[in-house]
Amino acid sequence: MKERIYICHTYYHVYVTFLKELARPREQRGQATLVLSSLSIDFERLGERVEATGLFEAVVPFDEKRDTEFPELAKYRRDTGSLVGNLINRVKFTRKFARALAPTIPVNLREYGDVYVYCDSDPIGYYLNVYRIPYHALEDGLNCLKNYDAARYDNRGHFGLKAFMSERCNLIFIQNGYGKYCKDMEVNDISLLKYPYRKYIQQPRQELVDRLTQEDKDIILLAFVRDMEGLKAQLSSQEKDKILILTDPLCTLEIRERIFRDIIARFEPEGTIFLKPHPRDELDYRTLFAEYPQFDATVPMEMLNFFPGIHFKKVVAVLTEVGAIRYAEEKVRLGEAFMDKYEDPLVHRQNEQI
């Protein structure tokens, strides 16, 4: 039996995985497998850099498939017009989707003592539950359930019945801890959640960060930073008042450009603007906002905390949680009210519709 395996879908997931592994005693390091799913992001050469750290026994790429890649499943996604009909279709979809995924799984997950999955809402969650493989779920992003409880939003209307069919009967699948074979789900701060759940366990991310030694930080930086000298040069800017704007993959590309031009216009009078694109943001900031210094999108914003002396007057985000940032005098999260001006509030105010 192998020790443990982590299935990651974003750079942030990999960052948290590093935090968790570095919190282990030194003799337990180097025994985990890291799986990098290409479902929603291009990890480029991250796997090679992770392997160079020696922190993991193996790094495995995973070509995870969405249900849309299996045309035969489309008929089970159609609305039949009745609750019973839709649930019957959903039971069939759950089984058939998991079976279609089976040949794409790159490792034998039954060989591992502990399976950790970020985003069990992604296809891997269906596979684990249908094939009865116990696993630990982890919060997708920092305090993400506070803003978007996807399990309850996606299953609004008879949630109790659907949760019973998932957790107790394993007939359908619901993410974020409601799968029958999900043992528990790790979240950053349970007190922030409107709908706490018995499977949720609290592991503050900051506690893991505070345990890091300088050697640990250097290991993380070795994996994530592609151009260390370039990053250091950006961070050493002598500009007195620096404003860091964090982008989000919001709306359409056209509206997204307008959002960040508006944000820049609002905060530029206060200082020199720096941009940190989100890893999943496909807007071409290098071209459209070429006049502004920009950080590598693949470096998690929290990692800038590892550089002594870094200082920003203000960090501004739209929906990204900024609580983990320690290098700014002021942190501004514009929030849902700001987004109301750019799109239908129903799109980004999911928790209010539960």
Salt bridges, closest charged atoms under 4 A:
GLU3 OE1 - ARG4 NH1 3.95
GLU21 OE2 - ARG4 NE 2.67
GLU21 OE2 - ARG24 NE 3.20
GLU44 OE2 - ARG49 NH2 3.13
GLU44 OE1 - ARG226 NH1 3.86
GLU48 OE1 - ARG45 NH2 2.90
ASP63 OD2 - LYS65 NZ 2.85
GLU64 OE1 - HIS9 NE2 2.70
ASP67 OD2 - ARG77 NE 3.78
GLU69 OE1 - LYS65 NZ 3.69
GLU111 OE1 - LYS2 NZ 3.68
ASP114 OD1 - HIS136 NE2 2.80
ASP122 OD2 - HIS9 NE2 3.50
ASP140 OD1 - HIS13 NE2 2.59
GLU167 OE2 - ARG198 NH2 1.81
ASP184 OD1 - HIS136 ND1 2.94
GLU186 OE1 - LYS20 NZ 2.84
GLU186 OE2 - ARG205 NH1 2.84
GLU215 OE1 - ARG26 NH2 3.61
ASP216 OD1 - ARG29 NH1 3.40
GLU257 OE2 - ARG261 NE 3.01
GLU270 OE1 - LYS314 NZ 2.59
ASP281 OD1 - ARG256 NH1 2.60
ASP296 OD1 - ARG226 NH2 2.74
GLU321 OE2 - LYS146 NZ 2.91
GLU321 OE2 - ARG333 NE 3.42
GLU329 OE2 - HIS311 NE2 2.94
GLU330 OE1 - LYS314 NZ 3.53
GLU336 OE2 - ARG333 NH2 3.79
ASP340 OD1 - HIS348 NE2 2.64
ASP340 OD2 - ARG349 NH2 2.75
GLU343 OE2 - HIS348 ND1 2.83
GLU352 OE2 - ARG349 NH1 2.72
